[in-house]
Amino acid sequence: MDLPVIEQQDWASVRVPASAATLPLVGDLGRGETEVLALALEQPGSVAVLDDRLAREVAESLGIPFTGTLGLLLDAKRASMVPAGAPLLDELRKLRFHLDSATREAVLLRAGETAS
């Protein structure tokens, strides 16, 4: 799967938070998750994209709305931005995205697709 260079996409912008120091110190939270949460705090009304369970717990405790990769995929399917979710789920698995069979089937069902 060829991934687009995000900086070259019209629909996306890359930002760096002014400071991640405003977040509570969570030792096991990675740099990427910390920066996503800091940006969400700096940009009221934004939705953080988080797949990490600990990062989601921190987001919830801070009142930051969030979704995950699978939520984005479902939104893209509902908006007809992608024709089918199954091939994308398969590509995510190839990229080592943890996705068990039950979750895959549930996502496809919500997307109006059948498991293949």
MARDRENPA-199342 format. One record per residue (C-alpha): residue in three letters; x negated, y, z. Coordinates in Angstrom, 3 decimals, decimal comma, padded with zeros to 6 digits, always signed. Example, Ala and Ser with C-alpha at 12.3 -4.5 7.8 and 13.67 -1.06 7.14 Angstrom:
% residues 2
- code/xx/yy/zz
- ALA/-012,300/-004,500/+007,800
- SER/-013,670/-001,060/+007,140
END
This chain:
% residues 116
- code/xx/yy/zz
- MET/+000,000/+000,000/+000,000
- ASP/-001,451/+003,337/-001,004
- LEU/-000,766/+005,907/+001,663
- PRO/-000,368/+009,533/+000,628
- VAL/-002,823/+012,137/+001,835
- ILE/-000,592/+013,924/+004,310
- GLU/-002,270/+017,295/+003,816
- GLN/-001,233/+017,175/+000,137
- GLN/+002,472/+016,642/+000,837
- ASP/+004,881/+019,561/+000,498
- TRP/+007,144/+018,200/+003,218
- ALA/+004,473/+017,871/+005,907
- SER/+002,012/+020,054/+007,722
- VAL/-000,885/+019,054/+009,932
- ARG/-001,144/+020,973/+013,178
- VAL/-003,415/+020,888/+016,168
- PRO/-001,957/+021,722/+019,577
- ALA/-003,169/+024,875/+021,279
- SER/-003,870/+022,811/+024,386
- ALA/-003,092/+019,351/+025,616
- ALA/-003,969/+020,504/+029,137
- THR/-000,310/+021,301/+029,804
- LEU/+000,493/+017,582/+029,872
- PRO/+000,380/+015,542/+033,029
- LEU/-002,773/+013,467/+033,245
- VAL/-001,957/+009,963/+032,057
- GLY/-005,120/+007,894/+031,831
- ASP/-003,846/+005,271/+029,421
- LEU/-002,306/+007,728/+026,959
- GLY/-004,347/+008,022/+023,774
- ARG/-005,535/+011,257/+022,201
- GLY/-003,070/+011,014/+019,317
- GLU/-000,079/+010,493/+021,577
- THR/-001,238/+013,286/+023,882
- GLU/-001,515/+015,710/+020,952
- VAL/+001,903/+014,721/+019,599
- LEU/+003,458/+015,408/+023,000
- ALA/+001,588/+018,715/+023,368
- LEU/+002,786/+019,830/+019,926
- ALA/+006,355/+018,865/+020,776
- LEU/+006,166/+021,037/+023,897
- GLU/+004,769/+023,938/+021,848
- GLN/+007,412/+023,573/+019,117
- PRO/+010,854/+023,634/+020,782
- GLY/+013,424/+021,719/+018,778
- SER/+010,890/+019,309/+017,323
- VAL/+011,133/+015,539/+017,584
- ALA/+008,020/+013,573/+018,499
- VAL/+007,250/+010,416/+016,527
- LEU/+006,038/+007,870/+019,064
- ASP/+005,765/+004,097/+018,943
- ASP/+003,722/+003,665/+022,120
- ARG/+005,860/+002,684/+025,130
- LEU/+003,892/+004,788/+027,625
- ALA/+004,041/+007,834/+025,340
- ARG/+007,822/+007,401/+025,067
- GLU/+008,105/+007,246/+028,862
- VAL/+006,098/+010,465/+029,187
- ALA/+008,214/+012,121/+026,473
- GLU/+011,387/+011,116/+028,267
- SER/+010,086/+012,454/+031,594
- LEU/+009,262/+015,780/+029,902
- GLY/+012,584/+015,995/+028,068
- ILE/+010,950/+015,701/+024,640
- PRO/+013,201/+014,130/+022,005
- PHE/+011,484/+011,310/+020,147
- THR/+011,893/+008,671/+017,503
- GLY/+009,600/+005,995/+016,182
- THR/+008,320/+004,732/+012,873
- LEU/+011,322/+002,449/+012,472
- GLY/+013,693/+005,314/+013,252
- LEU/+012,032/+007,385/+010,534
- LEU/+012,391/+004,509/+008,104
- LEU/+016,116/+004,233/+008,913
- ASP/+016,580/+007,993/+008,497
- ALA/+014,788/+007,877/+005,140
- LYS/+017,004/+005,013/+003,984
- ARG/+020,200/+006,818/+005,084
- ALA/+019,041/+009,937/+003,225
- SER/+018,324/+007,862/+000,092
- MET/+014,660/+008,827/+000,260
- VAL/+013,702/+005,159/+000,000
- PRO/+015,670/+002,548/-001,945
- ALA/+015,059/-000,336/+000,467
- GLY/+013,598/-000,812/+003,906
- ALA/+012,507/-004,448/+003,650
- PRO/+009,455/-003,811/+001,451
- LEU/+008,344/-001,003/+003,762
- LEU/+008,718/-003,218/+006,821
- ASP/+006,612/-005,851/+005,093
- GLU/+003,938/-003,258/+004,322
- LEU/+003,964/-002,081/+007,936
- ARG/+003,324/-005,653/+009,044
- LYS/+000,396/-005,894/+006,634
- LEU/-000,995/-002,739/+008,239
- ARG/-000,811/-004,526/+011,631
- PHE/+002,273/-002,667/+012,854
- HIS/+003,748/-004,910/+015,540
- LEU/+007,169/-005,995/+014,297
- ASP/+008,758/-009,227/+015,448
- SER/+011,326/-011,021/+013,312
- ALA/+014,295/-010,087/+015,519
- THR/+013,433/-006,383/+015,347
- ARG/+012,903/-006,596/+011,588
- GLU/+016,340/-008,183/+011,153
- ALA/+017,981/-005,595/+013,424
- VAL/+016,433/-002,717/+011,468
- LEU/+017,526/-004,212/+008,152
- LEU/+021,059/-004,706/+009,489
- ARG/+021,217/-001,056/+010,589
- ALA/+019,910/-000,079/+007,148
- GLY/+022,704/-002,051/+005,496
- GLU/+020,330/-004,694/+004,160
- THR/+020,105/-008,411/+004,683
- ALA/+017,027/-010,091/+006,069
- SER/+014,923/-011,766/+003,421
END
